[in-house]
Every structure is written in C-alpha cells, then in structure tokens.
Amino acid sequence: MRISKLYLLIALVTSANAFAIDMTPWAPSLKAEAVVFLPNATERLAASTRDGLLLLDEKGAELARFKGNFSSLDTRTVGAQTLVASLDNDRQQALLISLDSAGKTWGKPLYLPTRDYPVNGLCLYRDSAANLFVFLVGEEGKGEQWLVGNDATLLAQAQRVRGLPLPPSAQFCQVDDAAARLVVNEANIGWWAYPAHPEAAVKRTPVALFDNPAREAGAMALVPGGMVALDPKTAQLHLFQQTGERWVEQPSLRLPGLKEPEQLAIHGRQLLVRDDDSGQLYQGRLDWQATPVPVAPVLPQVAAVRQTEPVSRQGDAADDPAIWIHPHTPANSRVLGTNKKQGLLAYDLNGKLLQELAVGRLNNVDVRPNFKLGAQTVDLAVASNRDRNSLSLFSIDRESGELQAAGEVPTPLKEIYGICLFQPASGELYAIANGKDGTFLQYRLSAPAGRVQGELVRQFKVDSQPEGCVADDQRQRLFLGEEDVGVWAVDARADQPATLTSVIKVGAQLHADVEGLALYQSPARDYLVVSSQGNDSYLVLDAEPPFAVRGAFRVGLNAAAGIDGASETDGLEATAVNLGGPWSQGMLVVQDGRKRMPEQAQNFKFVPWAEVTRALKLP
C-alpha cells in the first residue's frame, strides 16, 4: 500500500510539472504579428503592421508582399490558391484576399463592412459544400459569421450570416473544418467550443476551463483529435486530446526563453510561436500528436432556390407547410404554411405572401381537393388549432386559390398537435388528428348543408408524443411519427384495426425529434420524406415495404441567391407535380427553424425535387 501511494505521489508531481520544448529564434529581423504555415511546409505567410502581408520561404526571406498594416491571420488552400483572411488596421476592416503562391501574385481584396465594435481576431471556416466563412471575434462578447466565398471563389460582396455571442475577453479563434467546430479563448477562464456550421444552434461546450489567476488562455491551434494552446502567463504550451465529448489535458510543455508567447502556428510537428514581449518569432519541434477521432459523416446538400417572406411573429412560430395544386394552371399553385402564434399563411411559388388568416394558433395543415361544401365543390385545407383544440377548416377557390374560413370541428383532445388528411378513391375525406399524449382521432368530414361536421370513426394511441403524419391515399396507408421513437405505418381505413408496423426507428440514420412527414408520389417511384430534426437532415425512404432507406441530405445555403440553409425543421411537404420552372420534377418545402443571412423570423424554404434526386442519386 505504501509503494502504491509513493508511485501515485510521483505521478502527480510529474503531471504537475511541465516538460520543456527547445525553441530557437526564426527570422530575427522579421516583425510580424502573426504567421501561418502553407501546406507545402516550405513557405509561411506573415501579417505585419509594418510590412503588410508577406509570403516567406522557410528561412524567412520575402517572396511576395501585399502592402499595408495587418494583424491576425488565417488561411485556407484550394488548389494553387491560398485564401487569406487578416485585419487591416488602417481601415479597421477584415480583409479577404487570394494568393497564388506559385506565381507570387495577390488577387483583388474583399473587405467586410466596418463593424460597430473593435475586432480583436478572426478565423476561417470551409464547410463540406466548399462555402467559405470568416468568424469575427470582437470586444464585449460580440462575434459574427460572414459568408465570403464559394467553391474557392471570393464573393463580390460578403454576406453576414449570423451574430454569435462570444466570451467578453476573446481574442483568438480557430475552426476544425472536418468537425465543424469553432474554438474561442476566454483569457481568464479557458477555451470554449461552438458549432461552426451556420445552421447550428448557438451553444458552447468547454474544452478546458480553469480557476487559477496564474493561468491565461491564449491562442490555439486545432489538430485532428486535439488542440494545442498557449498560456501567455506561464509561457507554457497546453495539449488537449479529445475523447468523445471530453477534452483531456496532457502534460504541458514549457517554452524556455519566451516571456509572453502570444501567436501560434503548427504544421505537422513544426511549431512557430511569437513572443509578444520581444516581438521575436521562435521555431521548435512538437513531439506530440493527438489521436484523430471519428467525425460525423458528411451528408450531401441541396439548396433552396426560393424562400418565403419571414412570418410575422418572432420565436418558434412557423411550423408546417402544405402544397395546394391549381387544377388547371400548376404555376398558380400555392404553398400554405402555419404560424402557430397567429394563423394560416398562403404564398405563391416565389415565396410572396398572398394571404394571412389570423384565426389562432394553428400547428399542422394538410390539403385535399374536391370537397362538397353544400352545393359547392371546393378544395379543402384543414389545420390543428391549439387555441381551441379543434380542427379549423378552410375552403380554397379552385380558380383563384383564395382561402376562406369554412368552419370548425371540436375534438376532446387536451393538447391537439398534428393533423393529416386521408382521401380514398371512394371520395370521402378523413382528418386524422393527434394529441401530445399519443392519442389519434380519425374524423369523417362532411358539409351536406354547407356546414362542416366531423364524425369520429376511429381512435388509437401510441406510447409517447407524436406530431407529423401523412396518408398514402392510393395504398390506404397512414405514416405517423412518434418523436422519440421513429416512424410507424398503419392502415388508414376507419374500419380496419390500427395495427402499428415499424417503418424506421430512431437511431444512426434518424435522429429525434422525428418531425414532419411527406410523400413524393410520381408514376415511377413513391418516397417518404422525414424531418430528422436532431441532426438537421431529411431522410428519404421507399414508401412501400420494406421501406428501404435511400439516403439523407441537408438543405444548405445558396450563396448565389443569398438564401440560407434550413435547420431544426418541424413540418415539410413534397409534390411530384410539374409546377413549371425549377419545379418540373416537383418540389420540397421545409420549415426553417433558424433563419439566417439575415437573421429574421422563421420561414419556409422551396427546394426543387430534381436537386434531391441528384444529391441522393435516386432511381
């Protein structure tokens, strides 16, 4: 027992003492605020307040110069081009510029607009679709993400994507592109990680935090599976290995000869550190390498080509869309959408708001044609009304597309939630509503004297909270989503038992919450589309047993059109009808839970189904 305690004591003392790393001066005459390695490892790029942006060889000799007064530096390389981000101190603006290192020439600079706060630092991020972003780290916790390029080309004008609350004393940031992870320092606290993807939720997780006034969190460099970070107060290099969601600190390395190490660059095992006390750059060899960790698989992306005007209520408001097909002129079709803080909305195929019916907190909506409203034949929209736990009905004029309130059907549900319609070949119309307690109620809708009524014809239940549902009228099959469990299929006919058959469960492919469900039905193929809200993706399955999964995709941003991607999607809808223009193979409409570029109230995104076919290589 004494021996074990002795070994434990030695281990604790050893882990508490930092090892040393040999550092030697590099390019003594160079006065640079920041330096980065280029991928060829024989060249470096420096930002200098005196000499501008400098392309240097491995000994520090100048190869090319862009004149100016610069600090902070980050790069991304595509082919022969290096995309450079820096801060122009004279203009007090962030600068983006391309460098042809082979030809030693600079491109045309792109400046971000002057901000209303001092910018302390910046870093670049390139997503899986080759969109290029710059993060700005400012004083008093201000941060922003800007779209600056696409497919290795800088935009003519940068576009602000979103604001990002950051630590109040942040100065440095870095992004791991593969993991879509932004890391920012908080000088007297430690280092924080944020999701870098523009559609991600704004949240942070600790990489390393400390409660020690003798320590300071400074610049960092991200490596696959880990992070190397500077502590200016103790002149140490801290190493962190990622293990799952945790970061484990390794033995630290002292940097002898440096009094206040501030800037850091790493390439393989090569290390460059700037000492802020002397302004000198030092080079060394880092004999540590993190163990790479698996990253989430990259899902293909499609882009919306149209989007609706933002809804007129802030917060979690937009919810579920439906597509009304004009019986004679498909280009005059409309997209309906619920605002669950106000009512029902109607848009044209370009996303322009045509009607706004303030009838209450509507949650889900569905549409079917040819409903007998007394002597009239109309198309019908039905929505779940959370104000009155009822079904709100709306007639749709088959020529003009105009909606009018057509009545209401009360339900005994305590918290009505989802709704979908079922219309078999015999022509009658059923509304299937569900409540948060898992209850499903099926009503036969009619209006023989022009007054709508609903007859309860079937009731069944699932074990936990459902919402989305969609009926396959041709096969008389109902698909329903149980948010934390998965998707079920059940016979849609009122006179049949409600026997649940599993379509897909929450797991590796489908991430809770299971939200909207839609059917894409063409003469060749029928697909079920599911909103996998937990990972901001959409799953496509065959709509017939054995319900084979065809793949998952995300809705990413459309840089050319200035349309952001979609995330945290509640409801969605699809049609295979040729609506003209980009909708020749039909369209997919998804609710966007986080409106970016610019940040506004929620809306709906319109995606050509042809893009889904292309992304997933659907048969």
N, C-alpha and C positions, 0 to 999 in steps of 0.2 A: 504493500500500500504506500510506503514512504517513497519507493522508487517511482511509482506512478505519479505521485504528487510532484516529485522533483522534475520528471520529464514534462509534466504539464506546465510547471513554472518556467522551464527553459523554453518551451514552445510559445508561451505567452510573451516572454521577454523578446524572443526572436521576432514574433509577428509585430510587436510594437515598435521595433527599430527598423528604420528604412535602410535598404541596401543602397549603394551608390552606383551611378552610371557615369562613365567618363564622357565629358563634354569638352570639345575643343572649339576655338573661335573659327567662324566661317565668314569669308569675305569681309575682313575687318573694316574696309573703307565704305562698305555699304550701309546706308542709313535707311532702313525700311521699317515700316510699321507692321507689316505682315508679309509672310512668304508662304507659298504653297508649292508642292512638287507637281510637275506634269507627269502624265502616265509613263512617258519614256524613261523616267528616273534620271535622265542626264540633264534635264532643264528644270528651272524653277521660275516662278513668277513672283514678283515682289510689288508691294504697294508702298510708295514713299511720299511723304509730304513735300519733299524737296525735288525729287527726280521723276515723279509720275509713276506710271505702271511700267515695269521693267521685265523683259524676258531675259533670263540669265542662263549661262551654262553652269555645269556642276561646280566650277571654281568661283562663280560669282561674276564672271565677265559679262558685260552687257551685249545682248544680241539684237534687241529691238526695244523702242521706247514709245509710250504714249504720254505726252507731256501733261502735267497737271499736279494737283495736290491731293493725294489719295490716302485713305486708311481703310482698314477692314478689307477682306479678300476671300473670295470663294470661286471655284471653277467647276465646270462640267465639260467633258470632252465628247465630241461626236465626230467620228472620222478624223480628218485632218484639222478640224476646227476646235478651238477651245473657247467656250463661252465664259466670260469673266464678269463677276459682279464686284463692285467696290463702292466706296463712299467718296464722292467728290466734295472735298472740304470747302473749296472756294464757292461752289454753287449750293452747298448744303443739300445735295440730292444724291440718291442712289443711281449708279451708272451700270449699264449692261453693255458689253462690247465683245465682239468676236475677234479672236486672234488666230491667224494662220501661222502656226509655229514653223512650218516648213518654208513658207515664203517670207517669214518675218514681217508680216503686214497686219495692220489693225483694220477692223471694219468700222462701220458707222455707229457711233454711240447711241444708245437709247437711254433717256433719262426718265426716271419716275418723277411724278409731280412732287413739288416741295411739300413736305408734311408740316403739320401744325405742332410738331413735337420734335425734340432733338433725337436723331437716330444714332444709337450707340454702336450697332453692329448689324450684319446681315449674313445670310447664308442661302444657298441654292438648293432646290429640290426638283428632281425629274421623276415624274410618275411613270407607271407602266405603259401609258399611252404616249409617252415622249413629250408630254406637256412640261414646260419649264416654268418654275415658280421661284420667286425670291421672297424670303421672310425678312421683315424689318423688325429689329429689336430696339425699342425706344425707351425713353425715361418714363418714370411714374407708371410702369406696368403696361405701356402701350406697345402693341405689336400688330403687324398686318401681314397678309399674304397677298402677293400680286402675281398674276399670270403675265409672263414676259416673253414666252416663246412656245413654239410647237414644232416638233419634228426637226429640231436643230436650227430652226429659223427664228430670229427675233421678230416679235410683232412690231408693226409700225407704231403702235401705241399700247403701253402697258395697261392692264385692266385690274382694278382692285377686286379681289375675290372675297375677302372677309377680314374683319378685325379679330384680334386674338389677345385676350388678357394674359399678360406675362408677369413674371416677378418684377417688383418695383426697382430692383437694382441689377437687372440683367444687362450684360454687355456682349455675351458671346452665344452663338448658336451653331449647330451642325445638324445635318439631316442624313439619316441612313435611308437611301432611296429604296433598297430592296424591302426593308421592313416598314417603309413609310412612317419613320419615327423622327420627330424633331426633338433635340435636346437643347435646353437652355440653362444657363447658370443663374443662381441667386447667390450673390457674393458671400453673404454671412450665413447661408443656410445649406447650400449644396447644389445638386443638379436635378432637373425635372425633365421628364419625357412627355411629349404631347403627340397625338396622331397628326401626321403631316398632310394627309390627303384632304383636299378642300371640302369634301363632303362629310368628313368625320365629325363626330361630336366634339365639342370643346371640353376636354378633360385633361388632367395631368396625373402622372404617377411618379413616385420618387425613384430616381436612380441611386442616389446616395445623399443622405441628409446627416448633418452633424450639429451638435450643440456645444461648440468649442470655439471661443473667441480667438484662439491661437491659429485656427484654420481659416482658409478662404477658398471659395470655389471660383476657379478662373476658367480659362479657355479649355476646350476639349477637342478630341479627335475621335470620331466613331470608326470602329473597325468591325468586320463581321463577327458578331457574337460578343462584342465588348466595347469598352471605352477607355481611352487614355486621357487623363485630365490633369491640369496644373493647379498647384496650390501656391500662389504667389507669396504668402506669408511665411511658409515653412520651406520654400524652394524645393518642393517635392513633386514627383510625378506619381499620381494615383492610378492604379489599374483596376478595372472592373470587368468581371466575367458575367455575362448574362446567363441565368439559369431559370428557364421558364419565365415567370413574371418577375422574378427577383434578380437583383444585381449583387454579386458577391465581390467584395473588395479583396484584392490580392496584396501581398507585401508591397509597400511603397518604395520608390526609388528617390534617393537624394540627388540633387543636381549641384555638385560642388562647383564653386566659382561663380554661381549665379545668385544674385541677391533678391531679384524680383522677377521671376520668369512670367511672361505675360502671353505671348503668342506661341502657337504650337502647330507644327506640320509633321505628318507621318506618311511615309511611303514604304510599305513592306516593313523592314526593320530599321530603315533610315529615319532619323529624327532631327528636326530643326526646332530650336527654341530661341525666342528673343528675350533678352534680359532688359526689362524696362528701366532698370536703374542705370545701366551703361549705354543702352541702345544697341548693344552688340548682339549679333546672331551666333549661336553655338550649334554645332552638329555632334551627333552621337549615334550609337547603335543600341537599339532596344531589343534585348534578348528575351522577349516575351511575346507570345501570340495567343490571342483569345481563341477558344474553340467555337467555330461557327455554329449557330443554332438554326433549326428549320424556320423558314418564313412561310406565311400563308400562300397558297397557290395563287398565281395571277389569273384573274378571270378576264375573259375578253370584254371589251367595252363597245357599246353603241352610243350614238349621240342623238339627242333630241334636235329636231330641225325647227320646231315651233314650241312655244310655251304660252300659257295663258297669262293674262294680267294677274298680278297678285290679288288674293282675296282681300276683302275689306276689313278683316279682323286680324289682330296680331295673335301670336302664340300658336298653339296647336289647333288650327281651325279647319283648313282644307282636309278632306278625308277620302271620299270615294267618287270615282267617275263612272259615267255610263255613256255609250255612244248611240245616238239616235240616227238611223239611216233614212234619209229622204227617199220616199218610194219612187220618185221619178228622176230626180237630179241629185245623184250622190254627192256632188261637190257642195251642195247646200245642206249637207248633214250637220249635226251639232254634237258637241260634247257637253254633257251635263256634269255638274260637279256639286258636291255638298260642301257647305260651310257650316260646320257643326256648332258655330256660335251665332248663326244668322238664318240660313235657309238654303234655297236651291239656286244654282247659277247655270247659265247657258252660254256657250261660246261657239263662235264659228271655227272653221278648221285652221284659221291662223291664230287662234287664241284670243280674239277680241271678244270682250264681254258684250253679250246681246241682251240678256235678261237677268234680273236679280229679284228673286221672290223671297221676301223676308217673312217666312212662315214659321220660324222656330229652329231649334237645334236639330237639324237633320244629320244623320250619321251615314247611312249607306243608301244607294239608289240603284235601281235597275229599270230596264225599259223593255216593252214588248209591243208589237203592232196589233192593229185590228181588234180593238176592244169596243164592244157595244155599250155606248153610253146613252141609254134611251134609244132614240131613233137615229142617233149619230154613230158613225164609226170613226173612232179616233185611235191614235197610238197613246200608250199609257206609260207614265213614269210613276214608280212607287218608291217612297223613301221611308226609312225608320225615323220617327220623330221622338227624340228623347225628352222633349218638354212634356209630352202627354202620353208617352209610352204607347204610341199608336202608329198606324200606317197612314202616311199622307199621300194622297193620290193626285196626279196632275195629268190633264189631257194635253196632247200635243197635236196641233193642227197639222194635218198631213200635207198641206201645201206650203204654209208659211213657216211651220216649225214653232209657232208661238205656244208657250206653255200657259196653262191656266189651272188654278186650284180646282180639283174636281171632287173633293170630299175627303172623309177620314174614316178609318176603321179602328175602333178601340181594341186594345189587347189587355189581357190580365198580367202581362209581363211587368215585373217590378223595375227592371232596367233594360229596356229594349236596346238592341245593339245593331246586329246585322240584318240584311234583307236581300233576298234574291227572288226572281220570278221564274215560273215554270209554265210553259205553254205547249202541251202535247198536240199531236196532229189533229185531234178532235176539236181543238179550238178554244176550250175553256182556259181560263187564266187562274193560276195559283200564286199566292205570295207566301214565301217561307221566311218567317222572322225568327230571330233568336234573341235570348237574353243573356246577361253576363253570368247567370247561374247555370248555363248549359242547356236550358230549355229551348226546344224548337217547336214552333206552332205553324201549321200549314192551313192557309185560308183559301177557299174558293171565292174569287172576286166576281161580282156581277153588278149591273146597274140597269135592271129591266125598265124602270120608270124614270131613268135619268138620275137616280140617287144611288150612290155606290154603297155596297154592303159586302161584308165578308162573313162566310160561313166556315167555322173551324171544323176541319175534316180529319186532321191527324195531329198527334203530339208525340214527341220523343225527346230524348235527352242525351247529352254527352257529359263526361265526368267533370270537365273544367270549362273555363271561359272560351267560347267560340267567337267568331265575328264573320269573316269572309265566307261566302258561299256562291256557287254558280250552278245553274242547271243546264244539262245537255238535253235539250228538248227532243232531239232525234232518237237518242238512245234511252230516254226517260230515266236519266241517271242524275243524281244530285251529288256534287262535291262540296264538302264543308271543311273548314279549317278549325281545329282546336289549337289555340295559340301556342301552348307549351308542349303539345303532343305531336301534332302532324296533321295530315290531310286524310279524310275519310271519304268513301263513296257509299251511297245508299240509294235504293230505289226511290225515284221521285214520285211515283204514283201514290195517290192518297189511300188506295185500298190495299196496298201491299205493306208487309211488315218492314219496319225501319231497321234492317239488319246492317250494321256498320262493317265495311270492308276497308282494311288499311290500304291506302294508296302510297304514302310515304311518311316516315316518321322523322321527327326532329333528330338531327344527327350531324354527320360530317358534311352532307350536302345541303340540308335545310336547317336554318338557324332560327330559333324562336326570337321574336314572335312570328308565328305564321299569320299573315295578314290577308291582303287581297287575293282573290282567285278570279281567273278569267279563262274563257275558252277562245281559241283561234280555230275556226272551223272552215276549211276550204274543201273543194271537191277531192283534193288529193290526200290531205292529212288533217287530223284534228289534234291540237295540242292543248294541254292545260298549263297555264302560266301562274306561278305562285310568287307572292312577295315574301322573300326570306329576309325579314326586317333586321334580324340580328346581325347580319353581315352586309347589309345594304346591297343585296343582289336579287336576281329574279331567276327562278328555276323553271325550266321547260320540260314537261313530261308528255309522253303519249297519252291521249285522253281515253285510251282503251286498254284493258288488261293485256299484259301485266304492268302497265303504266311505266314503261321504261323511261329512265331519265335521259334526256337529250343534251343536257348541259345547263350551265348557269352563266349569267352575264351581269354586267353592271351598266348603268346609264352614266356615262362620263360627260365631261363638258365639251361643248362645241366652240372651239376658240374662234373660228371664222365668223360664226353667227352671234357670238357673245352670250351664249346660253350655258348656264352652269349644269352640272350633272344632277342626279336625283338620289336621295338617300332617305332613310327612315320612312320608307313608303308604307302607307296604310293601304288604300284601295288602288286597284288598277282595272283596266278593261282593254279588250282587244277585239278587232274585227278583221275578217279576211276580205270584205267587200272592197272593190276597186273604187276609191273615193276621188281618184284623179290626182295629178301632180305627183308629189312624193309618196302618195298613199296608194299607188297602183296595185300593190300586193297587200293592202290593208294597213292598219295602224295599231300601235300600242300606246295607251295613255296611262301614265303613272302619276300618282300624287307625290309631290316633292316635300318632304318634311323639313328640309333645311335649304331655304332659298339663299343662294349666294350670287355674287357678281351681277348686280349689287345685292347686299343683304336687305331683303324685303320680307313681307308676309308670304306665307306658303302659296304654292300654285301647282299647276299640273303641267307635265311635260308630254309632248307628242313625238313619238318615235316611229319612223317608217318600219313596217314589219320586214321589209327587204333587208334592213340592217341586222335584224335579229337572225334571219336566215343565214346571212353572210357570216356573222360572228360565230354562230354555233354549227355552221355547215349542215343545216337541217336538210333532210331529204325532201 
